[in-house]
Amino acid sequence: MISVVNLNRALLLSLIYFLLAISDYYTTRAVLESQKGHEANPIMNIVIENYGFNTVLLLQIFSWLLFTVVFIIYYEQIPMEVFFILLLMKALVVANNSINTWVIAGNGN
């Protein structure tokens, strides 16, 4: 059983992941809509080309729900470092997208 403190920690990390997922969606969309960048993830590239951005948003929300459910259910079994690594990876994607968006907007000159 997860304690209240651990549940609060899980929900905080879940919120951080949610914010990163939504940021990933919007920064990716900004880069792609500028037509000056491309999706580096080949799987997501196929999804975008065949199903559009709405599907990508749904996938981001699904990934957040999956992260949250796994985190809460397996909180005691999975080392905290695993969740931090997942958050770090998501944050790096958002940072990359944000830099690309900034450069595309002409601020990188």
C-alpha positions as CSV (number, residue, x, y, z in Angstrom):
1,M,0.0,0.0,0.0
2,I,1.3,3.4,-0.9
3,S,1.6,5.9,1.9
4,V,0.2,9.4,1.7
5,V,3.7,10.9,1.4
6,N,4.6,8.5,-1.4
7,L,1.3,9.1,-3.1
8,N,1.9,12.9,-3.0
9,R,5.4,12.3,-4.4
10,A,3.9,10.1,-7.2
11,L,1.3,12.7,-8.0
12,L,3.9,15.5,-8.2
13,L,6.1,13.4,-10.5
14,S,3.0,12.6,-12.5
15,L,2.2,16.3,-12.8
16,I,5.7,17.0,-14.0
17,Y,5.5,14.3,-16.6
18,F,2.1,15.6,-17.8
19,L,3.6,19.2,-18.2
20,L,6.5,17.8,-20.1
21,A,4.3,15.7,-22.3
22,I,2.1,18.6,-23.2
23,S,5.2,20.8,-23.7
24,D,6.6,18.1,-26.0
25,Y,3.5,18.1,-28.1
26,Y,3.3,21.9,-28.5
27,T,7.0,22.4,-29.1
28,T,7.1,19.6,-31.7
29,R,4.0,21.0,-33.4
30,A,5.6,24.5,-33.5
31,V,8.8,23.1,-35.2
32,L,6.9,21.0,-37.7
33,E,4.3,23.6,-38.6
34,S,7.2,26.0,-39.4
35,Q,8.2,23.5,-42.1
36,K,11.8,24.2,-41.1
37,G,12.3,21.2,-38.9
38,H,11.3,17.5,-38.9
39,E,10.3,14.9,-36.4
40,A,13.4,12.9,-35.3
41,N,11.4,10.0,-34.0
42,P,10.6,7.8,-37.0
43,I,7.6,6.2,-35.3
44,M,6.1,9.5,-34.4
45,N,6.8,10.8,-37.9
46,I,4.7,8.0,-39.3
47,V,1.9,8.8,-36.8
48,I,2.0,12.5,-37.7
49,E,2.0,11.8,-41.4
50,N,-0.8,9.2,-41.3
51,Y,-3.0,10.4,-38.4
52,G,-2.2,14.0,-37.7
53,F,-1.3,16.0,-34.6
54,N,-4.5,15.2,-32.7
55,T,-3.4,11.6,-32.5
56,V,0.0,12.7,-31.2
57,L,-1.7,14.7,-28.4
58,L,-3.8,11.6,-27.5
59,L,-0.6,9.5,-27.4
60,Q,1.1,12.1,-25.1
61,I,-1.9,11.9,-22.8
62,F,-1.9,8.1,-22.9
63,S,1.9,8.1,-22.1
64,W,1.2,10.3,-19.1
65,L,-1.6,8.1,-17.9
66,L,0.6,5.0,-18.3
67,F,3.4,6.7,-16.5
68,T,1.1,7.6,-13.6
69,V,-0.6,4.2,-13.3
70,V,2.7,2.4,-13.4
71,F,4.3,4.8,-10.9
72,I,1.5,4.5,-8.4
73,I,1.0,0.7,-8.7
74,Y,4.7,-0.2,-8.8
75,Y,6.0,2.6,-6.6
76,E,7.7,0.3,-4.2
77,Q,9.1,-2.2,-6.7
78,I,10.6,0.1,-9.3
79,P,13.6,2.2,-8.1
80,M,12.9,6.0,-8.0
81,E,15.8,6.5,-10.3
82,V,13.9,4.9,-13.2
83,F,11.2,7.4,-13.0
84,F,13.7,10.3,-12.7
85,I,15.5,9.0,-15.8
86,L,12.1,8.9,-17.7
87,L,11.4,12.5,-16.6
88,L,14.9,13.6,-17.6
89,M,14.6,12.0,-21.1
90,K,11.2,13.7,-21.6
91,A,12.8,17.0,-20.4
92,L,15.6,16.7,-22.8
93,V,13.2,16.2,-25.7
94,V,11.3,19.3,-24.7
95,A,14.6,21.3,-24.3
96,N,15.6,20.2,-27.8
97,N,12.3,21.2,-29.2
98,S,12.3,24.5,-27.4
99,I,15.8,25.3,-28.8
100,N,14.7,24.4,-32.3
101,T,11.6,26.5,-32.0
102,W,13.6,29.5,-30.7
103,V,16.1,29.1,-33.6
104,I,13.4,28.7,-36.2
105,A,11.7,31.9,-34.9
106,G,14.9,33.7,-35.8
107,N,16.2,34.2,-32.3
108,G,19.3,32.1,-32.9
109,N,21.0,34.6,-35.2
